[in-house]
Structure formats: C-alpha cells, structure tokens
Amino acid sequence: MEATGSVGKAPGGPRVLVVGGGIAGLGAAQRLCGHSAFPHLRVLEATARAGGRIRSERSFGGVVEVGAHWIHGPSRGNPVFQLAAEYGLLGEKELSEENQLVETGGHVGLPSVSYASSGARVSLQLVAEMATLFYGLIDQTREFLYAAETPVPSVGEYLKKEIGQHVTGWTEDEETRKLKLAVLNSFFNLECCVSGTHSMDLVALAPFGEYTVLPGLDCTFSKGYQGLTNCMMASLPEDTVVFEKPVKTIHWNGSFQEAAFPGETFPVSVECEDGDRFPVHHVIVTVPLGFLKERLDTFFDPPLPAEKAEAIRKIGFGTNNKIFLEFEEPFWEPDCQLIQLVWDDSSPLEDAAPALQDAWFRKLIGFVVLPAFASVHVLCGFIAGLESEFMETLSDEEVLLCLTQVLRRMTGNPQLPAPKSVLRSCWHSAPYTRGSYSYVAVGSTGGDLDLLAQPLPADGAGAQLQILFAGEATHRTFYSTTHGALLSGWREADRLLSLWAPQVQQPRPRL
C-alpha cells in the first residue's frame, strides 16, 4: 500500500496516539499537549493505572515503592529530579546543594551489618575491603568503552578473571579466604540487581562504560514516586489517558479510512485487544522492552524491519524484584540502613547452580531498612534474575516461611519472630511488562539502543514518523532509569514538534 498522511494531509492537526502510560508516555503527552499544533492526542494504557514501572502502594500504614525506588543522580542534569522539584515533591535535604554534589560512581553504600549463613556477623572491615576491590574492578570495566578489543565478552568474566588473580595474593587462612569470596559473591548478586540481569556474565563488557552516572546522592520520595506521575497526569487535559485499553496490533504504512473522518486517510491504525481501532498519523510506542520481546511477531503489521527486530532480541531485559517484610519489632539497630546477607559456601569463581526451588533465596542480596511508619517496621529485600522470577511462582506464605528461616539462620536466633506480613513485586509475570529494565547484553551494543529508538518508516519517505519509539530501553546512556525514560518521551515529542510546529520554540531538556 502506498503510504499517505504526510504533513499536508491532516485537517485540524495530526492525530497522535501514545501507547503506554508510564513516565515516557506521560512525558511525551505532556510536551505535546502544551502546543496548539496537537489538539488530537490520546494515551492508551493497558492497565488500570498510570505510572508504568513507577508504582507506589499504600501498605503497612505508609507508602512503599513496588517499582522505581530512587531518583538516581538527583542533580541539575536529571530531568526527573528537576520535575519533582518543580512539583514540590522533594524535601530540603534532597534539594540541598550538598546532596547534588555527591559523587557515588553509581555504587551502593556499604551495609550497616553483614550476616553470614553460619549465624555469625561478618567483620565490616572485611566487607569494606571486598567492596573496595569489587567496585574498583567495576570502575575498570568502564575503561573498555573505546578499546579496540576486550579481553573477554562480559563484565562478569572480566571481574572473575581479575578476582582470580587477586586471590593468589591473599595470605590469610583458608577460612578467611573463603569468607572473602562469599562476600564478593554477595556483591555480584547486588550488581545483578543494579543491572537488572540474571548474571553479570550476560552483560557486555565493551559498552558497559557508556551508561552514564549523574552526580547526587540517590534519594526517594517521602510520599511516593507515583506522586510525580500523578502530577504529570493531572496536567493533561481530561480524558487524555484511556485506561484498561491494551493494544493488540499496530498496523502501519497503510492507507486507512474511518467513517468518523470522511475523505481522510491515515498511515497507521492501532487495533486494541477489545476490537476498537484508532486511525492516527503518528503513534509513540513506549511499552517495556520485555513486552516487545514477547509480542514481536504480532504487535506490528507489517513486521518491524529485520535489523530493528534483531536489536529488540539482542538487548537484555531482566527482572529485579522487591520483597517487603513487616515486623512487629525491629531486630536491627536503630541506625541500621542496609543488611547484607552472605552465604558462607558461595564464590563467584564457582558456577554452582542448585535447583531453583532449593536455593532461590540465596540470590537475595539482603534488605534495605525503610523509614519507620509510626510503629511499623519494614525491610525491603532485593532479588534479581531467574531466582527472582521463580520467587514470583510461590505463594506469599511460602515466601514468608522461607525468609523467616533465612533470617533466623543468618542472625543466629532461632526464636526470631516471623514477619507479620509480606508484599512483593512480580514484574516478570506482569503481562504488559515482563521484567524490570534493560541492559546491554553480550552480543549487543549501544548502537542497538539507538536502532530501537529510530522511528519508522526508516527511509522517512511517504508518511513521516508513523511509529516513534520511547522508553528507558531507547536511551543509550541512561537506559534502565526513569530519567532515561522521561528524556526519551521528550525526544519523540520533539521529533513531532519539529515536523508540525518547527516555528515553535521548543523547551529543551536540560541535557
């Protein structure tokens, strides 16, 4: 079919549809709604709520983050931080100049206490020594960005090769050496959570340094991250977002007609699962990469060009879940912020792969202590990879029982009271998400993220910018973050603005 619907053929302005009501979709919609050139805009959201992977829930007498937890790098260069500040959602400490200048290197702070599976505490001096080694090596991995070749394909293999060389120089007794390796294994599990992957062996070494860490001490929203997307929603004209409207197929490069628009043809027709169709000039697709991977063969008609489909297959997309445990009384010290769990017999240099049902909990990195709500005490555990996905198949009771046993063993207190209740995220089994966030996998490069971000049709002939792509997996240097997602939504909105309203001075992102 000959493509139609270019700039001169949209009486009353172009019809634009945004698929997905996460921060990328809302960011694009908010930017376009601010211009008179776009009077016909709709956002279709598959679920009953906006926010996507930003999801705050009232639980345990307060607000907990089931999805995005921190603003990573809250400083002037971070649009999420700037927007949150404009909406008055951050406190004095978070907004302080001092907070914005902290350079973390993207590394998580040291634990307040480290428990070993033997029931003994691990010396924090030993933990700090291993953290210095591990994060020093992580920093080294970023130096291969412009290297002609890399010694090994993955971040994990590089770390293990270097650690193997360090081990030969350790002079302590066998028991201490084993404990050091066990602590390092816990840092590997933590890095899997940070990268949203099952194993660091899956994360490509060459492009690893392309991910950009912004300055600023990671901060949270006291009243919930979703407050940000709620404010964005509230700024849109009423009824812009249509909920519980999952899209089945995006038909593009066509010449579609609709009785409601006599004499007009559209290059795109968006077909929903309930049979409704929306004829549009442009569609901005902001769905998670995990969803795209699963629906690749049916979501686009005609199918995506081979190289774009290949990029979707190659880019990594893993699972990082949270398990919240509520306690009657805290068993941790009042100033405790992070509890690390160390399995004595584990080592990053050994590829032990016990059955998931017997050992899924060993991938749990430990717990972040949440600020107490009144008299409620909550720990938030993090777990990534296949073990995390297996955890989703268990009942709340099974998870609660298992983690009670783990904590009793780790603290050496068989009488430790069981948690009162449990709440957890299940991002892998969420049908319109299918995981947590993207990473550059072995076999892919940052170029694949750019390729995913390219609009269709690729040659720009005929109808321009029929399908645009946004979302964290389309941002080459900020993938996996909310600020990457927001910037990608702005980027695609700006593409349409430059097509339809080139004379309008566009507000530029601050980066």
VENGI-V110607 format. One line per field, one symbol per residue. psi: psi as a letter, one per 30 degrees, with the letter a starting at -180 (. if undefined). burial: + if it has 16 or more other ideal C-beta (glycine too) atoms within 10 Angstrom, else -. Layout:
BEGIN
psi: ???
burial: ???
END
This chain:
BEGIN
psi: kkkagaefhikglkkkkkjkhafeeeeeeeeefgkffifikkkkkfagllfbgjjkkjlggakkjfbkeljkhjaegjfeeeeeeefhflleeefkeeeffkjfggkklllekjklffglkkkfeeeeeeeeeefeeeeefffgegkelkeleleeeeeeeeeeeeeffkglleeeeeeeeeeeeeeeeeeeeefhlekfffkkeegeffkkkllkjkllkfgkefeefeeeefflkkgekjlhikkekjklhaiklkefikfklkfkjjklfgfkkjklekkjjglleeeeeegefffkjlllkeeeeeeeeekkjakjlkjkkkkekkfllegkekkkkkjeglkffkikilkeffgefffkfakkjlkkjcgkkkkjlkklaeeeeeefflleeeeeeefeeeeeeefgjfgkkllelkkllifefjfgehaellljlkfllffeeeeefklllefglbkkheklkllefgjefglgleeeeeeeeeeeeeeeefefhffkjkkklg.
burial: --++++---+--+++++++++++++++++++++-+-++--+++++++-+++++++++-++-++++++++-+++++-++++++++----++---+----++-----+++--++++++++---+---++--++-+++-++--++-+-----+--++++++++-++---------------+++++++++++++++++++++++++++++++++++++++++++--++++++++++--+---++---++++++++++-+-------+++++++-+-----+++++++++++++++-++---++---+---+--++-++++++++++++++----+---+++++++++-+++-------+---+++++++++++-----+++++++++++++++++------++-+++-++++++----+-++--+++++++-+-+++++++++++-+++-++-+++-+++----+++++++++++++++-++++++++++++++++++++-+++-------+--
END
